[in-house]
Amino acid sequence: MIELLQFRHSPYNEKVRWALDLKRVPHRRRSLLPGPHMAKVKKLTRQTATPVLINDGEVITGSACILDWLEARYPEPRLIPAAPDLCAAAMALQREFDEDITPRIRCAVLDALLANRRYFARIFAEAESPLSRGFYACIVPLAAPLVRKGNGISGPAAVEEGIAAAHAALDRAATQAAATGFLVGKEFSIADITVAAALATVVRPENSPMYAPRPVAPAFAALMARFARHPGADWVREIYAKRRVASADFEGTSPY
Ligand SMILES: N[C@@H](CCC(=O)N[C@@H](CS)C(=O)NCC(=O)O)C(=O)O
């Protein structure tokens, strides 16, 4: 059976979960904890990033490669536009977010989450028992420098840059989706999944796998409040309400 090694709250993992859920691909999910994940993922893939998809010994890394793999094997519903110009536009938007915009937004998100080790543990160790979540909260301060370094959080300028990147991405989503509700052409595609999953890290749509557990820690609540009334946040909430078929994440075997 296909297996997804993932982080609970991550734009790249959310992209893959979204496609798996829409295509109703039977699979198993295993959530890993940032920090302790490294040894396991490195052994399998010689790098440390999630998501990782495993199928019969075949190991696929990188959310874009995983989406291509899924689209080839589970074509319905189609997520990569058939028309060459729309396909090129969707791929270009995916590449720009994956490689440039999403990592910048992530600096601001992780910095705010790391301000409260218990909330960081709540977010990432949701699938764990209360005991191991408590243990993880204790080691978050040890993992924090690695998380900061690995994600380019070099100081306040990187955080401000991430906030500006989120604002610009929300502006762009609101403008680009104004005509059809979708970012590329007239159909829902990987472009919408990529951009909505990246922006969900700050918008945190309710009833979605990217929701913010309550009570929200003050630093993270302050970050979310910066974007809550942006028209681009309305687009994120709307596309989640209409197209994100799963309202929660799960551990273990998929319900389909
Ligand atoms: N380009 C990759 C980026 C994946 C990525 O950065 N994943 C992060 C979570 S958001 C991760 O697992 N970081 C931990 C690490 O790299 O050790 C993709 O599209 O999947």
The ligand as a MOL file (V3000), in Angstrom:
LIG
                    3D

  0  0  0     0  0            999 V3000
M  V30 BEGIN CTAB
M  V30 COUNTS 20 19 0 0 0
M  V30 BEGIN ATOM
M  V30 1 N 10.6010 21.3070 -2.4870 0
M  V30 2 C 10.1610 20.4000 -1.4630 0
M  V30 3 C 10.2250 21.1000 -0.1300 0
M  V30 4 C 9.8340 20.2130 1.0290 0
M  V30 5 C 10.0910 20.8770 2.3720 0
M  V30 6 O 10.7320 21.9110 2.4680 0
M  V30 7 N 9.5760 20.2180 3.4330 0
M  V30 8 C 9.7500 20.7040 4.7780 0
M  V30 9 C 8.4150 20.8210 5.4970 0
M  V30 10 S 7.5270 22.2350 4.9760 0
M  V30 11 C 10.5740 19.7030 5.5720 0
M  V30 12 O 10.2770 18.5220 5.5940 0
M  V30 13 N 11.6130 20.2050 6.2560 0
M  V30 14 C 12.4730 19.4130 7.1140 0
M  V30 15 C 13.8170 19.1500 6.4900 0
M  V30 16 O 14.0830 19.5910 5.3610 0
M  V30 17 O 14.5990 18.4700 7.1660 0
M  V30 18 C 8.7600 19.8910 -1.8250 0
M  V30 19 O 8.1240 20.4670 -2.7130 0
M  V30 20 O 8.3150 18.8760 -1.2600 0
M  V30 END ATOM
M  V30 BEGIN BOND
M  V30 1 1 1 2
M  V30 2 1 2 3
M  V30 3 1 2 18
M  V30 4 1 3 4
M  V30 5 1 4 5
M  V30 6 2 5 6
M  V30 7 1 5 7
M  V30 8 1 7 8
M  V30 9 1 8 9
M  V30 10 1 8 11
M  V30 11 1 9 10
M  V30 12 2 11 12
M  V30 13 1 11 13
M  V30 14 1 13 14
M  V30 15 1 14 15
M  V30 16 2 15 16
M  V30 17 1 15 17
M  V30 18 2 18 19
M  V30 19 1 18 20
M  V30 END BOND
M  V30 END CTAB
M  END
